[in-house]
Amino acid sequence: MATTTLTLGITSDVSSNAVDISTNFNVTTDGSTGVSESTGVSRIKVGTSDKLILDISGAPVTLIDKKAVAYFKNIDTTFANYIDIKIGNASTADQHAEVLRIYGGQFAVLPLRNSTDIDADGGIDADIHAKAANASSLLEFAVFYES
């Protein structure tokens, strides 16, 4: 059985009470069985227009109604060069829900809601798009999911 564990550590001295949080969880299909598939880690140049990163109902495999976790990292070394991660497949890019803004050098992990009806009316897929502030920004990403 494959094991995929996500670990997060946060330390801060932002207040008089020091913060030291460490937590993790296994990515599973049912609470105990590990996910067995991955897209592999990829890097792409995002550009300043919406770019489809992951079509959840498309090739090579559909992720509809499967448990999945996505990892994103902005490889850009300039902090101000952010990448927006958007969810949806609406016909116009401005109708995608902007769910993450990842600045240069930052990363995010997002458990996915893989459905064909994430909007209130039904019918909008949870496809993942990205749009960068800088045309040369690189996005590193991977998805871990059940077979």
matplotlib code that plots the C-alpha trace (Angstrom):
import matplotlib.pyplot as plt

x = [0.0, 1.3, 1.7, 1.5, 2.0, 1.6, 3.5, 3.2, 5.4, 4.8, 6.9, 6.5, 7.5, 4.9, 3.5, 4.7, 3.3, 5.5, 3.8, 5.1, 2.7, 3.5, 0.8, 0.5, -2.0, -1.9, -3.7, -6.1, -9.2, -11.1, -9.1, -6.7, -6.0, -3.4, -3.9, -2.0, -1.6, 0.2, 0.5, 4.2, 5.9, 5.8, 6.9, 5.3, 5.6, 2.2, 2.1, -0.2, -3.3, -5.4, -3.8, -5.5, -3.3, -5.6, -8.8, -10.4, -12.6, -10.0, -7.1, -5.1, -7.6, -10.7, -10.6, -14.4, -15.5, -12.0, -10.0, -7.1, -4.6, -2.9, 0.6, 1.6, 4.9, 5.8, 9.4, 9.9, 12.5, 10.9, 8.3, 6.0, 5.7, 2.6, 0.6, -3.2, -4.7, -8.3, -11.1, -13.8, -14.4, -16.7, -16.6, -15.0, -11.8, -13.1, -15.8, -13.3, -13.1, -9.6, -8.8, -5.0, -2.4, 1.0, 3.9, 7.4, 9.0, 5.7, 3.8, 0.3, -1.4, -5.1, -7.4, -9.6, -13.4, -13.5, -17.0, -18.8, -21.1, -19.1, -21.2, -24.6, -26.3, -24.5, -22.4, -19.1, -16.2, -13.5, -10.8, -7.6, -6.3, -3.3, -2.4, 0.8, 1.7, 5.0, 5.0, 8.1, 6.9, 7.2, 4.6, 5.6, 2.7, 1.6, -1.7, -1.9, -5.2, -7.0, -7.1]
y = [0.0, 3.4, 6.1, 9.8, 12.0, 15.7, 17.5, 21.1, 23.0, 26.5, 28.5, 32.2, 34.8, 37.3, 37.7, 37.3, 33.8, 31.7, 29.6, 26.1, 24.0, 20.7, 18.5, 15.9, 13.6, 10.7, 11.1, 8.2, 6.9, 5.8, 6.9, 4.0, 3.0, 5.2, 6.8, 4.9, 7.4, 10.6, 12.9, 13.2, 16.5, 18.9, 22.5, 24.8, 28.4, 29.8, 33.1, 36.1, 34.6, 31.8, 28.5, 25.1, 23.1, 20.2, 19.1, 16.9, 15.0, 14.7, 12.6, 10.7, 9.9, 11.4, 12.6, 13.1, 12.0, 10.7, 11.8, 13.9, 16.5, 19.0, 20.6, 23.9, 25.8, 29.2, 28.7, 32.4, 33.9, 37.4, 37.5, 40.0, 37.6, 35.8, 33.0, 32.8, 29.4, 29.3, 26.7, 26.2, 25.7, 28.6, 30.0, 33.2, 33.3, 36.0, 33.6, 31.1, 31.2, 32.5, 30.3, 30.8, 33.5, 32.0, 34.5, 33.8, 31.0, 30.0, 26.8, 25.5, 22.1, 21.9, 18.9, 18.9, 18.8, 16.9, 17.4, 18.4, 20.7, 23.0, 26.1, 26.7, 26.0, 22.8, 22.0, 23.8, 21.4, 21.9, 22.3, 24.0, 27.1, 29.4, 32.9, 34.7, 38.3, 37.7, 35.9, 33.9, 32.5, 28.8, 26.7, 23.3, 21.1, 17.5, 15.7, 12.6, 10.7, 7.4, 5.0]
z = [0.0, -1.0, 1.7, 1.1, 4.2, 4.2, 7.0, 8.0, 10.6, 11.6, 14.1, 14.8, 17.3, 16.1, 19.6, 23.2, 23.0, 20.7, 18.2, 17.3, 15.4, 13.8, 12.2, 9.5, 7.8, 5.5, 2.1, 2.1, 0.3, 3.4, 6.4, 6.3, 2.6, 1.0, -2.4, -5.1, -8.0, -8.8, -11.7, -10.9, -10.2, -13.1, -13.8, -16.3, -17.3, -16.4, -18.2, -17.6, -19.2, -17.6, -18.2, -17.6, -15.2, -14.5, -16.2, -13.5, -16.0, -18.7, -19.8, -18.7, -15.9, -14.5, -10.9, -10.6, -7.1, -6.2, -3.2, -4.2, -2.9, -5.0, -4.3, -5.8, -5.5, -7.1, -8.2, -8.9, -6.6, -6.7, -3.9, -5.8, -8.8, -7.5, -9.2, -8.7, -8.6, -9.9, -9.8, -12.4, -16.1, -16.8, -20.4, -19.4, -17.2, -14.9, -13.7, -12.2, -8.4, -7.3, -4.3, -3.8, -4.4, -4.1, -4.0, -5.2, -3.2, -1.4, -1.7, -1.0, -0.5, -1.3, -0.7, -3.8, -4.1, -7.4, -8.7, -11.9, -10.0, -7.7, -8.5, -7.1, -10.4, -11.1, -14.1, -13.4, -13.0, -10.4, -13.1, -11.9, -13.8, -13.0, -13.9, -13.1, -12.4, -14.4, -17.8, -16.9, -13.5, -13.1, -11.2, -9.8, -9.1, -8.4, -7.6, -5.4, -5.9, -5.5, -8.5]

ax = plt.figure().add_subplot(projection="3d")
ax.plot(x, y, z, "-o")
ax.set_aspect("equal")
plt.show()
